[in-house]
Amino acid sequence: MMAKKYNSFEEIDYDLKILRLNQDIDLENLKLNYHLARQSFYPTQLLGGFSGIVQKIVLSFLVNKLLKKFR
């Protein structure tokens, strides 16, 4: 990458402002991705949400009842 030649301090300040804004945007993206990753590891998410938990409990209850009938 070639070094940019500046003719005034205003040009330097302008580029620094752009770099700071890019840094702020990247930081917010990192925070968002961290938050989404944490949410994906909640126990309810891992088991398919609340409705998924209820479905699994009901299904296991029904399977146990059927197995007891056939024994």
Backbone as ProteinMPNN parsed JSONL, in Angstrom:
{"seq_chain_A": "MMAKKYNSFEEIDYDLKILRLNQDIDLENLKLNYHLARQSFYPTQLLGGFSGIVQKIVLSFLVNKLLKKFR", "coords_chain_A": {"N_chain_A": [[0.848, -1.181, 0.0], [0.573, 2.139, -0.868], [1.924, 5.05, 0.631], [-0.075, 7.712, 1.693], [-0.049, 11.066, 0.681], [-0.415, 14.012, 2.402], [-1.833, 17.28, 2.215], [-2.74, 19.082, 3.983], [-3.688, 19.72, 7.416], [-6.375, 19.368, 7.734], [-7.094, 17.391, 5.9], [-5.843, 15.205, 7.068], [-7.228, 15.089, 9.516], [-9.772, 14.556, 8.529], [-9.452, 11.973, 7.391], [-8.75, 10.589, 9.728], [-11.112, 10.851, 11.173], [-12.842, 9.31, 9.613], [-11.607, 6.808, 9.938], [-11.991, 6.45, 12.702], [-14.793, 6.303, 12.808], [-15.206, 3.981, 11.285], [-13.977, 2.173, 13.007], [-15.696, 2.361, 15.217], [-18.042, 1.324, 14.08], [-17.209, -1.292, 13.517], [-16.762, -2.174, 16.142], [-19.377, -2.097, 17.197], [-20.57, -4.043, 15.564], [-19.136, -6.262, 16.449], [-20.034, -6.391, 19.109], [-22.75, -6.961, 18.642], [-22.586, -9.47, 17.336], [-21.442, -10.964, 19.41], [-23.49, -10.852, 21.299], [-25.537, -12.211, 19.908], [-24.333, -14.717, 19.639], [-24.138, -15.497, 22.321], [-26.852, -15.694, 22.933], [-27.575, -17.846, 21.363], [-26.589, -19.982, 22.745], [-28.123, -20.315, 24.993], [-29.888, -22.446, 27.248], [-32.593, -22.933, 26.547], [-32.611, -22.309, 23.862], [-30.868, -24.203, 22.858], [-32.34, -26.488, 23.182], [-34.418, -26.127, 21.478], [-36.102, -24.006, 22.018], [-38.833, -22.788, 24.119], [-41.267, -23.99, 23.384], [-40.284, -26.248, 22.155], [-39.193, -27.614, 24.327], [-41.481, -28.194, 25.823], [-42.804, -29.853, 24.002], [-41.003, -32.007, 23.91], [-41.172, -32.947, 26.536], [-43.875, -33.723, 26.717], [-43.932, -35.635, 24.68], [-42.081, -37.542, 25.667], [-43.47, -38.317, 27.956], [-45.789, -39.494, 26.84], [-44.617, -41.625, 25.414], [-43.532, -43.111, 27.507], [-45.91, -43.892, 28.791], [-47.07, -45.5, 26.775], [-45.126, -47.523, 26.577], [-45.341, -48.67, 29.106], [-47.883, -49.764, 28.915], [-47.561, -51.815, 27.041], [-45.904, -53.594, 28.296]], "CA_chain_A": [[0.0, 0.0, 0.0], [1.376, 3.354, -0.973], [1.658, 6.056, 1.655], [-0.821, 8.85, 1.171], [0.568, 12.36, 0.985], [-1.41, 14.996, 2.819], [-1.466, 18.666, 1.945], [-3.179, 19.934, 5.091], [-4.137, 19.003, 8.612], [-7.783, 19.042, 7.55], [-7.152, 16.089, 5.231], [-5.477, 14.196, 8.07], [-8.36, 14.997, 10.443], [-10.879, 13.909, 7.819], [-9.162, 10.538, 7.32], [-8.82, 10.057, 11.087], [-12.526, 10.757, 11.535], [-13.363, 8.143, 8.892], [-11.067, 5.618, 10.595], [-12.671, 6.292, 13.988], [-16.153, 5.843, 12.54], [-15.1, 2.572, 10.897], [-13.662, 1.432, 14.222], [-16.936, 2.312, 16.003], [-18.956, 0.396, 13.396], [-16.692, -2.644, 13.755], [-16.996, -2.501, 17.544], [-20.807, -2.395, 17.353], [-20.785, -5.345, 14.931], [-18.588, -7.263, 17.353], [-20.972, -6.506, 20.232], [-23.951, -7.635, 18.156], [-22.264, -10.877, 17.114], [-21.258, -11.568, 20.72], [-24.823, -11.0, 21.897], [-26.237, -13.276, 19.188], [-23.696, -15.988, 19.969], [-24.554, -15.853, 23.682], [-28.26, -16.109, 22.896], [-27.707, -19.16, 20.722], [-26.165, -21.007, 23.686], [-29.042, -20.447, 26.116], [-30.442, -23.807, 27.274], [-33.855, -23.039, 25.809], [-32.288, -22.292, 22.429], [-30.236, -25.472, 22.509], [-33.37, -27.527, 23.158], [-35.449, -25.782, 20.505], [-37.018, -23.02, 22.553], [-39.774, -23.245, 25.139], [-42.225, -24.929, 22.794], [-39.551, -27.487, 21.932], [-39.073, -28.295, 25.618], [-42.804, -28.73, 26.152], [-43.044, -30.969, 23.095], [-40.176, -33.145, 24.319], [-41.712, -33.486, 27.785], [-45.126, -34.413, 26.399], [-43.592, -36.821, 23.896], [-41.49, -38.565, 26.54], [-44.552, -38.806, 28.818], [-46.612, -40.403, 26.052], [-43.837, -42.819, 25.1], [-43.474, -43.896, 28.742], [-47.239, -44.493, 28.99], [-47.216, -46.577, 25.8], [-44.239, -48.618, 26.953], [-45.91, -49.344, 30.28], [-49.05, -50.535, 28.467], [-47.139, -52.994, 26.292], [-45.074, -54.47, 29.13]], "C_chain_A": [[0.888, 1.236, 0.0], [0.961, 4.34, 0.109], [0.958, 7.246, 1.01], [-0.125, 10.135, 1.586], [-0.536, 13.371, 1.266], [-0.888, 16.397, 2.567], [-1.883, 19.597, 3.072], [-3.594, 19.056, 6.266], [-5.608, 18.623, 8.516], [-7.953, 17.686, 6.871], [-6.819, 14.961, 6.206], [-6.636, 13.994, 9.038], [-9.542, 14.278, 9.801], [-10.675, 12.39, 7.76], [-9.223, 9.884, 8.707], [-10.268, 9.906, 11.553], [-13.159, 9.541, 10.864], [-12.877, 6.855, 9.559], [-11.727, 5.374, 11.951], [-14.093, 5.785, 13.795], [-16.163, 4.376, 12.114], [-14.816, 1.69, 12.11], [-14.914, 1.291, 15.103], [-17.933, 1.326, 15.392], [-18.504, -1.048, 13.633], [-16.919, -3.084, 15.192], [-18.465, -2.854, 17.789], [-21.164, -3.73, 16.707], [-20.278, -6.473, 15.813], [-19.515, -7.481, 18.548], [-22.232, -7.268, 19.817], [-23.695, -9.125, 17.952], [-22.053, -11.617, 18.427], [-22.605, -11.826, 21.384], [-25.595, -12.137, 21.223], [-25.642, -14.646, 19.494], [-24.087, -16.438, 21.374], [-25.986, -16.347, 23.699], [-28.402, -17.509, 22.316], [-27.284, -20.293, 21.652], [-27.018, -21.071, 24.944], [-29.64, -21.847, 26.088], [-31.739, -23.948, 26.488], [-33.616, -23.023, 24.309], [-31.692, -23.626, 22.005], [-31.265, -26.594, 22.409], [-34.526, -27.184, 22.223], [-36.46, -24.789, 21.028], [-37.986, -23.628, 23.542], [-40.757, -24.25, 24.577], [-41.561, -26.272, 22.513], [-39.404, -28.293, 23.206], [-40.387, -28.944, 25.988], [-43.109, -29.94, 25.273], [-42.244, -32.202, 23.514], [-40.704, -33.771, 25.604], [-42.979, -34.283, 27.518], [-44.84, -35.701, 25.634], [-42.986, -37.913, 24.781], [-42.536, -39.138, 27.499], [-45.418, -39.82, 28.08], [-45.884, -41.705, 25.727], [-43.744, -43.71, 26.337], [-44.806, -44.579, 29.018], [-47.445, -45.668, 28.044], [-46.334, -47.773, 26.153], [-44.766, -49.38, 28.162], [-47.113, -50.197, 29.897], [-48.636, -51.843, 27.817], [-46.237, -53.926, 27.1], [-45.892, -55.434, 29.898]], "O_chain_A": [[1.833, 1.344, 0.782], [-0.217, 4.444, 0.453], [1.342, 7.717, -0.061], [0.333, 10.264, 2.722], [-1.459, 13.553, 0.473], [0.305, 16.675, 2.683], [-1.453, 20.749, 3.129], [-3.816, 17.852, 6.138], [-6.042, 17.66, 9.147], [-8.85, 16.921, 7.223], [-7.436, 13.897, 6.173], [-6.992, 12.858, 9.35], [-10.227, 13.488, 10.451], [-11.594, 11.619, 8.038], [-9.695, 8.755, 8.842], [-10.606, 8.946, 12.245], [-13.933, 8.82, 11.495], [-13.653, 5.915, 9.727], [-11.994, 4.229, 12.314], [-14.548, 4.923, 14.547], [-17.031, 3.612, 12.537], [-15.355, 0.589, 12.223], [-15.16, 0.225, 15.667], [-18.592, 0.579, 16.115], [-19.324, -1.92, 13.916], [-17.237, -4.248, 15.438], [-18.76, -3.807, 18.51], [-21.981, -4.475, 17.249], [-20.914, -7.522, 15.913], [-19.753, -8.619, 18.953], [-22.719, -8.121, 20.56], [-24.512, -9.953, 18.357], [-22.444, -12.778, 18.55], [-22.829, -12.891, 21.959], [-26.237, -12.938, 21.903], [-26.374, -15.631, 19.595], [-24.338, -17.622, 21.599], [-26.307, -17.308, 24.398], [-29.268, -18.272, 22.744], [-27.588, -21.453, 21.377], [-26.682, -21.803, 25.875], [-29.878, -22.388, 25.008], [-31.963, -24.968, 25.835], [-34.352, -23.666, 23.561], [-31.98, -24.121, 20.915], [-31.085, -27.54, 21.643], [-35.522, -27.906, 22.196], [-37.581, -24.736, 20.522], [-37.969, -24.836, 23.78], [-41.054, -25.256, 25.222], [-42.203, -27.318, 22.621], [-39.479, -29.521, 23.177], [-40.421, -30.098, 26.416], [-43.622, -30.946, 25.763], [-42.76, -33.319, 23.474], [-40.687, -34.994, 25.749], [-43.142, -35.39, 28.032], [-45.441, -36.739, 25.912], [-43.346, -39.083, 24.652], [-42.489, -40.325, 27.821], [-45.746, -40.876, 28.621], [-46.489, -42.777, 25.766], [-43.864, -44.93, 26.23], [-44.826, -45.736, 29.44], [-47.939, -46.717, 28.457], [-46.77, -48.918, 26.034], [-44.646, -50.604, 28.228], [-47.338, -51.248, 30.496], [-49.285, -52.87, 28.017], [-45.848, -54.977, 26.59], [-45.349, -56.244, 30.65]]}, "name": "protein", "num_of_chains": 1, "seq": "MMAKKYNSFEEIDYDLKILRLNQDIDLENLKLNYHLARQSFYPTQLLGGFSGIVQKIVLSFLVNKLLKKFR"}
